[in-house]
Amino acid sequence: MKHFQYSLLGILLLHSHGIFAANESEPRSQVVITPSTRPPTSASKPVVNNFVSLSIAIHFFQDYTRIGSEGESPNIFSKNLLSSLTESTLLAPEIRIGGTSADRTTYIPSQNTTIVQVEGSNGVPLNVTLNQKWFQQNFDEANFPPGLKFIFDLPLVRNDSLALNNTILGAQWALDAIGGDRLDSFEIGNEEDLYVNNNVVPANFTVVDYANRWKIFSAAVTEQVLSPFGLDLTKKWFQGLVFAGLGANHAWTTMYRETAFDANVDSNHNLKSVSLHNYPVGSAPWVNLGNTFMNHDAIVANLTQVIASLSFLASSPSTEDITFNMGETNIDFVNLNMDQFEGVLGSALWTLDYLLYGASLSVNRMYMHQGTTFGYAAWQPIATDTSPPKVRAPWYGLKVAAEAIGSHQGPIQIASLDFVVTQGDNTNNTASGPNNTQSQPIPPQILTSEKISAYAIYESSSLARIALINFNEWNGTTPFPRPQTVFKIMLPDDHQGNSNVKTRTLTAPNGASADSDLTFGGVMWNFTTHGLPQEVKGVPGTVLVERSPKDGSIVVEVGASEAMLIQVN
């Protein structure tokens, strides 16, 4: 968690929530950040380029990959957006196909249509049936940018005499369509810690029962699918412990993952990775955009719960090579469209901060969950009865996070940055936005770790980029101009002789609640351009900021409900 200090140079406004920038009648405060030249000891382990990855519910996967009632053609809109993420990092994001619907899937060779589903509540079907054509079409290489790999979730929840045969058939069809070079791993089961609550297993079903059942299924898939296909069995091909995670039963939570290992879940030594599913909140009455999601402290409190699992895996030679993924995660566990905080600029800022903080903790990858009708989806891949295909606000969080991580081919590390709040001068009291003619004074801005977040990104141990996020909430209907927070970045000596840095801003003219007109660096992505980037006239693109000839520092302004990515070298 960030620490901040008070300057003795002047008096800052105080409030029960923390430190505030002064209003227009007083000298402006500055957020001063001093990133180190080299990665600090708190920096992450090397981050994979495609850290920003996706999870897609299996019953929606065809919407993302194909168009037509039977998936006749590739979905170029989706492919272009996936390619855009690939361009940011030079490594395609991974896609995990899974979810509760995957655990409820039956594979039927005689089925004529590619997919049949029985509708359930909360956007999740009661059951799904697939034929082999579904696999052949949806994993067609024409649907994806080159190099994209998959995690495929197989059923474990069924407990009838044909359950194992069904899982083996699904693995065969999946591997035939994906191929060994594009398969990252198989999952077996989904959120097994919820099986008892969902009344799909006996009430006395325990993590030991799960481990025993998982080993039977994974051994059968290895012997009857992976081995005949000719895969290298010296490699590991399974992601396990796909738990919902932060529940009341400690035996099942990721924080106590050693319980599953005590049950010898990896006795066959075939676990490549383990996975936590995480959704911070639901739809409780107290949930709102500004306090619940535009809140860095809340993100820190939520994600630091995985540190115990990371430490456990690193504590023993038997587990230290098993990577830890957040294999299905997003802003809330309610799949319905809650417009008050999903699909808006504020949720894009949350996505950006959530991803970068997860990377700073050394999570291996974060797979942001997607579904055609899910309110937190980054894009809607096809038309529904109520809306056309479109890019949604969370996409911009994915894109900016991918740009922050970048395409460097050496080690990439991320560190969360501390900051100090001091007083600056009173020479640049600016505000921006459509309401800058209003006479109401600008209220003070919260300049604590609740509302300000900053990261340094290092490439081969050299400072490369800085990401700034201003979670102070402002909307286009707010009766005062958009407040601007001043950041002074004390950059280390530039050995390359650059006199300036490049900045790009994530913003929307209507602020935190905007569900359209978002831009990053003056660029937007739309369905009308088939998911290709489009420059927006009148919106600043890449902006050069001069470094101080005296100390090499830069001063930038980031508006309320905005983020900025600074390219240092």
C-alpha positions in Angstrom: 0.0 0.0 0.0 1.2 3.5 -0.8 2.5 5.8 1.9 2.3 9.6 1.8 3.8 12.4 3.8 2.8 15.9 4.8 4.8 18.8 3.6 5.8 21.5 6.1 5.8 24.1 3.4 2.1 24.9 3.8 -1.2 23.9 5.2 -3.2 21.3 3.4 -6.9 20.9 3.7 -7.8 17.9 5.9 -10.8 15.6 6.0 -11.7 12.3 7.5 -10.8 10.7 4.2 -7.3 12.1 4.0 -5.4 14.9 2.2 -7.0 17.2 -0.3 -5.8 19.5 -2.9 -6.7 23.1 -2.2 -9.5 24.9 -4.2 -8.9 27.6 -6.7 -8.4 30.3 -4.0 -5.4 28.6 -2.5 -2.0 27.3 -3.8 -2.3 24.1 -5.6 -0.9 20.9 -4.1 1.3 18.6 -6.1 1.6 14.8 -6.1 5.4 14.2 -6.2 6.7 10.9 -7.3 10.3 9.8 -7.4 10.7 6.5 -9.2 14.0 4.8 -8.8 16.4 4.2 -11.8 16.4 0.5 -11.2 13.6 -1.8 -10.0 13.1 -1.5 -6.2 13.0 -4.6 -4.1 9.2 -4.4 -4.0 9.0 -4.7 -7.8 7.4 -7.8 -9.3 9.1 -10.8 -10.7 9.4 -10.6 -14.5 6.0 -10.1 -16.1 4.9 -12.0 -19.2 4.1 -9.8 -22.1 0.6 -11.3 -22.4 -0.2 -10.8 -18.7 -3.5 -9.2 -19.9 -5.4 -12.2 -21.1 -9.1 -13.2 -21.4 -11.5 -15.8 -20.1 -14.7 -16.3 -22.1 -17.7 -18.3 -21.0 -18.0 -21.3 -23.2 -21.6 -20.7 -24.1 -20.6 -17.2 -25.5 -17.3 -18.3 -27.2 -18.9 -18.8 -30.6 -20.1 -15.1 -30.5 -16.6 -13.9 -30.1 -15.0 -16.1 -32.8 -17.6 -16.4 -35.5 -20.6 -14.7 -37.0 -23.8 -16.3 -38.3 -26.3 -18.5 -36.5 -24.1 -21.5 -37.1 -20.8 -19.6 -37.0 -20.3 -19.6 -40.7 -17.5 -16.9 -40.8 -14.8 -15.5 -38.6 -15.7 -12.5 -36.4 -13.2 -10.0 -37.8 -14.4 -7.4 -35.2 -13.1 -9.6 -32.4 -10.0 -10.6 -34.2 -9.0 -7.0 -34.8 -9.4 -6.2 -31.1 -7.3 -9.2 -30.1 -4.8 -8.1 -32.7 -4.7 -4.7 -31.1 -3.7 -6.2 -27.7 -1.1 -8.3 -29.5 0.4 -5.2 -31.2 0.8 -3.6 -27.7 2.9 -6.5 -26.4 4.0 -8.5 -29.4 2.5 -11.6 -27.8 -1.1 -12.5 -28.3 -3.2 -12.7 -25.1 -4.2 -16.1 -24.0 -7.9 -17.2 -23.9 -9.3 -19.5 -21.3 -12.6 -21.0 -22.4 -14.6 -22.1 -19.4 -16.9 -21.1 -16.6 -19.9 -22.7 -14.9 -21.4 -23.4 -18.3 -18.2 -25.4 -19.3 -18.6 -27.6 -16.3 -22.2 -28.3 -17.4 -21.3 -29.1 -21.0 -22.0 -32.4 -22.8 -20.4 -33.3 -26.1 -22.8 -35.0 -28.6 -21.5 -36.3 -32.0 -25.0 -36.6 -33.5 -26.1 -33.1 -32.7 -26.8 -31.1 -35.9 -26.4 -27.6 -34.6 -23.0 -26.4 -33.2 -24.4 -25.4 -29.7 -27.6 -25.9 -27.8 -28.2 -24.4 -24.4 -31.0 -24.3 -21.8 -31.3 -20.8 -20.5 -30.7 -20.3 -16.8 -30.5 -17.3 -14.5 -27.7 -14.7 -14.3 -26.6 -15.2 -17.9 -25.4 -18.8 -17.2 -27.2 -21.7 -18.9 -28.4 -24.7 -17.0 -26.7 -27.0 -19.5 -24.8 -26.8 -22.8 -24.4 -29.3 -25.6 -21.8 -29.0 -28.4 -21.0 -31.0 -31.5 -17.5 -31.4 -33.0 -18.2 -28.7 -35.7 -18.3 -26.2 -32.8 -14.7 -26.9 -32.0 -13.5 -27.0 -35.6 -15.1 -23.6 -36.4 -14.4 -21.8 -33.2 -10.7 -22.7 -33.0 -10.0 -22.0 -36.7 -6.8 -20.1 -36.9 -8.5 -17.5 -39.1 -10.3 -16.3 -36.0 -7.3 -15.2 -34.1 -4.0 -13.3 -34.3 -1.0 -15.6 -34.8 0.5 -17.2 -31.7 -2.6 -17.1 -29.5 -2.9 -20.0 -27.0 -5.8 -21.5 -25.1 -6.8 -23.0 -21.8 -9.8 -25.2 -22.2 -12.1 -26.1 -19.3 -13.5 -29.7 -19.2 -16.4 -30.9 -17.1 -15.8 -32.5 -13.6 -19.1 -31.8 -11.9 -21.1 -34.7 -13.4 -21.1 -37.8 -11.3 -22.9 -40.4 -13.5 -21.4 -43.4 -15.2 -20.7 -41.5 -18.5 -19.1 -38.4 -16.9 -15.5 -39.5 -17.5 -16.2 -40.6 -21.1 -17.8 -37.2 -21.8 -14.8 -35.3 -20.5 -12.4 -37.5 -22.5 -14.5 -36.9 -25.7 -14.4 -33.1 -25.0 -10.6 -33.2 -24.6 -10.2 -35.1 -27.8 -12.3 -32.7 -29.8 -10.6 -29.7 -28.2 -7.1 -31.0 -28.8 -7.9 -32.0 -32.4 -9.1 -28.4 -33.1 -6.6 -26.5 -31.1 -3.5 -28.5 -31.8 -0.6 -29.1 -29.4 1.2 -25.9 -30.4 -1.7 -23.7 -29.4 -2.8 -25.5 -26.2 -1.5 -24.0 -23.0 -3.4 -26.4 -20.7 -6.6 -28.2 -19.8 -8.7 -27.3 -16.8 -11.0 -29.9 -15.3 -13.8 -28.5 -13.3 -14.9 -25.0 -12.4 -15.2 -23.5 -8.9 -15.3 -26.9 -7.2 -15.5 -25.2 -3.8 -19.1 -24.1 -4.7 -20.3 -27.6 -5.6 -21.8 -28.3 -2.2 -23.6 -24.9 -2.1 -25.0 -25.6 -5.6 -26.2 -29.1 -4.5 -24.4 -30.9 -7.2 -22.4 -33.1 -4.8 -23.1 -34.7 -1.4 -23.0 -32.2 1.5 -19.9 -34.0 2.9 -17.9 -33.4 -0.3 -14.4 -32.1 0.7 -11.3 -30.8 -0.9 -9.9 -34.4 -0.5 -12.8 -35.7 -2.6 -12.0 -33.1 -5.2 -8.3 -34.0 -5.3 -9.1 -37.7 -5.8 -11.6 -37.1 -8.5 -9.4 -34.5 -10.3 -6.5 -37.0 -10.4 -8.7 -39.7 -11.9 -9.9 -37.4 -14.6 -6.5 -35.8 -15.4 -4.8 -39.2 -15.5 -7.5 -40.5 -18.0 -7.1 -37.4 -20.2 -3.3 -37.9 -20.2 -3.5 -41.5 -21.1 -6.4 -41.4 -23.6 -5.9 -38.0 -25.2 -2.5 -36.3 -24.6 -0.4 -39.4 -25.1 -2.1 -40.7 -28.3 -1.9 -37.2 -29.7 1.9 -37.3 -29.3 2.3 -34.4 -26.8 5.5 -34.2 -24.8 4.5 -35.7 -21.5 7.6 -34.3 -19.8 5.7 -31.0 -20.0 2.8 -30.2 -17.7 -0.6 -29.8 -19.4 -3.1 -29.0 -16.6 -4.3 -26.0 -14.7 -5.9 -27.1 -11.4 -7.5 -25.9 -8.2 -9.9 -23.7 -10.2 -11.5 -22.4 -7.0 -13.9 -19.4 -6.5 -11.3 -18.5 -3.9 -12.2 -15.9 -1.3 -15.0 -17.9 0.4 -15.8 -18.7 4.0 -14.4 -22.3 3.8 -10.7 -22.0 4.3 -10.1 -25.5 3.1 -11.1 -24.4 -0.3 -9.7 -20.8 -0.5 -6.6 -19.9 -2.4 -5.1 -18.6 0.8 -5.1 -22.1 2.1 -4.2 -23.8 -1.1 -1.8 -26.1 0.8 -4.9 -28.1 1.9 -5.3 -29.4 -1.6 -1.6 -30.2 -1.9 -1.8 -32.0 1.4 -4.5 -34.1 -0.3 -1.8 -35.0 -2.9 -3.6 -33.2 -5.8 -0.3 -33.1 -7.7 0.9 -36.6 -6.9 1.0 -37.2 -10.7 3.2 -34.1 -11.1 1.1 -32.7 -13.9 0.0 -29.4 -12.6 1.4 -26.5 -14.7 -0.6 -23.8 -12.9 -3.2 -23.2 -10.3 -6.0 -20.6 -10.7 -8.1 -18.3 -8.5 -11.4 -16.8 -9.6 -12.0 -13.4 -8.1 -14.9 -10.9 -8.3 -14.5 -8.2 -5.7 -18.2 -7.5 -5.1 -21.7 -8.1 -6.4 -24.8 -5.9 -6.5 -25.3 -4.9 -2.9 -27.1 -1.6 -2.2 -23.8 -0.1 -0.9 -22.0 -0.7 -4.1 -21.3 2.4 -6.2 -18.8 3.5 -8.8 -17.0 6.2 -6.9 -16.4 4.6 -3.6 -16.4 0.9 -4.4 -14.5 0.7 -7.7 -12.8 4.0 -8.2 -10.8 3.2 -5.1 -7.2 2.0 -5.2 -7.2 1.1 -1.5 -10.1 -1.3 -2.2 -8.2 -2.9 -5.0 -5.1 -3.3 -2.8 -7.2 -4.9 0.0 -8.8 -7.3 -2.4 -5.7 -8.4 -4.3 -3.3 -8.7 -1.5 -5.2 -11.7 -0.3 -3.4 -13.7 -3.0 0.0 -13.1 -1.4 -0.3 -16.1 0.9 -0.9 -18.4 -2.1 2.0 -17.0 -4.0 4.2 -17.4 -0.9 3.1 -21.0 -0.4 3.8 -22.0 -4.0 7.3 -20.4 -3.7 8.0 -22.1 -0.4 8.8 -25.6 -1.6 10.7 -27.2 -4.5 7.7 -29.4 -5.2 5.5 -26.3 -6.0 7.8 -23.5 -6.9 7.5 -24.2 -10.7 3.7 -24.1 -10.5 2.5 -20.7 -11.7 -0.4 -18.8 -10.1 -3.0 -17.3 -12.4 -6.2 -15.4 -11.8 -7.9 -17.5 -14.4 -11.4 -15.9 -14.3 -11.8 -12.4 -12.8 -13.6 -9.1 -13.3 -15.3 -6.3 -11.6 -18.3 -8.1 -10.0 -19.8 -11.5 -9.8 -23.2 -10.4 -11.1 -23.2 -11.1 -14.9 -26.1 -8.7 -15.6 -25.6 -5.3 -17.0 -25.5 -2.8 -14.2 -24.9 0.5 -16.0 -24.3 2.5 -12.9 -20.8 1.2 -12.6 -20.2 -1.3 -15.4 -19.2 -0.4 -18.9 -18.2 3.2 -18.1 -14.9 5.1 -17.9 -14.7 4.5 -14.2 -14.7 0.8 -14.7 -12.0 1.1 -17.4 -9.9 2.9 -14.8 -10.7 0.1 -12.3 -9.6 -2.5 -14.9 -6.3 -0.7 -15.5 -5.5 -0.4 -11.8 -6.6 -3.9 -11.0 -4.4 -5.4 -13.8 -1.3 -3.3 -13.0 -1.6 -4.0 -9.2 -2.0 -7.7 -9.9 1.1 -7.6 -12.1 3.0 -5.8 -9.4 2.2 -8.7 -7.0 3.8 -11.2 -9.4 0.5 -12.9 -10.4 1.4 -14.8 -13.6 -1.6 -13.8 -15.7 -5.0 -12.3 -15.2 -7.8 -13.6 -17.4 -10.5 -11.0 -17.5 -13.8 -12.8 -17.9 -16.0 -12.0 -20.9 -19.5 -12.8 -22.2 -21.7 -11.3 -24.9 -24.3 -10.0 -22.4 -22.1 -9.5 -19.4 -22.1 -5.9 -18.1 -18.3 -5.9 -17.6 -17.5 -7.2 -21.0 -14.8 -5.3 -22.9 -16.7 -5.6 -26.2 -20.0 -7.0 -27.4 -19.0 -9.2 -30.3 -22.4 -9.6 -32.0 -25.8 -7.9 -32.1 -28.4 -8.8 -29.4 -32.1 -8.1 -29.3 -31.4 -4.8 -27.6 -28.1 -3.5 -28.9 -25.6 -3.7 -31.8 -22.0 -4.9 -31.5 -19.8 -2.4 -29.8 -16.6 -1.7 -28.0 -17.3 -1.1 -24.3 -15.4 1.0 -21.8 -13.5 -1.9 -20.1 -11.7 -2.5 -23.4 -9.7 0.7 -22.8 -8.5 -0.6 -19.4 -7.2 -3.8 -21.1 -5.6 -1.8 -23.9 -3.8 0.8 -21.6 -2.6 -2.0 -19.3 -1.2 -3.9 -22.3 0.5 -0.7 -23.5 1.9 -0.2 -20.0 3.4 -3.7 -20.0 4.7 -3.3 -23.5 6.6 -5.4 -26.0 10.1 -5.5 -24.5 11.7 -8.8 -25.1 13.8 -8.8 -22.0 12.6 -8.8 -18.3 9.7 -6.5 -17.6 9.0 -5.6 -13.9 6.3 -3.4 -12.4 6.4 -1.6 -9.1 3.6 0.3 -7.3 4.9 3.8 -6.5 4.7 5.8 -3.3 4.1 9.5 -3.5 4.4 12.7 -1.4 1.9 15.5 -1.4 3.4 19.0 -1.3 2.3 22.5 -2.1 3.2 24.0 -5.5 2.7 27.5 -6.7 -0.5 29.2 -7.7 0.3 29.9 -11.3 -1.6 27.1 -13.1 -5.0 26.7 -11.6 -6.7 25.1 -14.6 -9.7 23.0 -15.1 -11.1 21.4 -18.3 -14.3 20.1 -19.7 -17.7 21.2 -20.9 -18.6 22.9 -17.7 -15.6 25.3 -17.3 -17.9 28.3 -17.6 -19.7 27.4 -14.4 -19.2 29.7 -11.5 -19.3 27.1 -8.7 -15.8 26.6 -7.2 -13.9 23.4 -7.8 -14.1 21.3 -4.6 -10.9 19.8 -3.1 -9.6 16.6 -4.6 -8.6 13.6 -2.5 -4.9 13.1 -2.9 -4.4 9.9 -1.0 -3.8 6.3 -2.0 -7.6 5.9 -2.1 -7.8 8.0 -5.2 -4.3 8.3 -6.6 -2.4 5.3 -8.0 1.0 5.2 -9.8 3.2 2.5 -11.2 6.7 2.2 -12.7 7.4 -0.2 -15.5 11.0 -1.4 -15.9 12.5 -3.0 -19.0 15.7 -5.0 -18.4 16.1 -3.1 -15.1 15.7 0.4 -16.7 12.8 2.7 -16.1 10.7 2.7 -19.2 7.1 3.9 -18.4 5.0 5.4 -15.6 1.3 4.9 -15.3 -0.8 7.4 -13.3 -4.5 6.9 -12.3 -6.7 9.7 -10.9 -9.8 8.0 -9.3 -11.4 11.3 -8.2 -14.9 11.1 -9.6 -16.1 13.8 -12.0 -18.9 13.6 -14.6 -20.1 15.7 -17.5 -23.2 16.7 -15.5 -21.1 17.9 -12.5 -21.7 21.7 -12.0 -18.0 22.6 -12.1 -15.0 22.1 -14.4 -13.0 18.9 -14.4 -10.4 19.3 -11.7 -6.8 18.7 -12.7 -4.3 17.2 -10.4 -0.6 18.2 -10.8 2.0 15.4 -10.8 5.6 16.2 -10.5 7.7 13.2 -11.5 11.3 13.3 -10.4 12.8 11.3 -13.2 16.2 9.7 -12.8 19.1 10.9 -15.0 18.4 10.2 -18.7 21.4 8.5 -20.1 19.9 8.6 -23.6 19.9 12.4 -23.7 16.2 12.8 -24.2 14.9 16.2 -23.3 11.2 15.2 -23.2 8.9 12.3 -22.5 5.7 11.2 -24.3 2.4 11.0 -22.7 -1.0 9.6 -23.6 -4.2 10.1 -21.7 -7.2 7.8 -21.1 -10.2 10.0 -20.9 -13.8 10.8 -21.9 -15.4 14.2 -22.1 -18.3 13.1 -19.9 -16.2 11.7 -17.2 -16.5 8.7 -14.9 -20.0 7.6 -16.0 -19.3 7.9 -19.7 -20.1 4.8 -21.7 -19.0 6.2 -25.0 -16.5 8.6 -26.5 -13.6 7.2 -24.6 -10.2 7.7 -26.1 -6.6 6.8 -25.3 -3.9 9.0 -26.7 -6.6 10.5 -29.0 -7.6 7.1 -30.4 -10.8 5.2 -30.1 -12.0 1.8 -31.1 -15.4 1.1 -32.6 -17.5 -1.6 -34.3 -18.0 0.9 -37.1 -14.3 0.6 -37.9 -14.4 -3.2 -37.4 -12.4 -2.8 -34.2 -9.6 -0.9 -35.8 -8.2 2.2 -34.1 -9.4 5.6 -35.3 -7.9 9.0 -34.4 -10.4 11.5 -33.0 -10.2 15.1 -34.2 -9.8 17.6 -31.4 -8.5 15.1 -28.9 -4.8 15.3 -28.0 -2.8 12.3 -29.1 0.7 11.7 -28.0 1.9 14.8 -26.2 5.5 15.7 -25.6 6.4 17.0 -22.2 9.7 18.8 -21.7 12.0 17.7 -18.9 13.3 20.4 -16.6 16.8 21.4 -17.6 17.6 21.8 -13.9 16.7 18.4 -12.4 15.2 16.4 -15.3 11.7 16.3 -13.7 8.4 16.7 -15.5 5.1 18.2 -14.5 1.9 16.8 -15.9 -1.8 17.3 -15.1 -4.2 14.3 -14.9 -7.8 15.2 -14.7 -10.3 13.7 -12.3 -11.4 10.3 -13.7 -8.5 10.0 -16.1 -5.3 8.0 -16.4 -2.0 8.8 -18.1 0.8 6.6 -19.5 4.2 8.3 -19.7 6.9 6.9 -22.0 10.2 7.7 -20.3 12.6 6.3 -22.9 
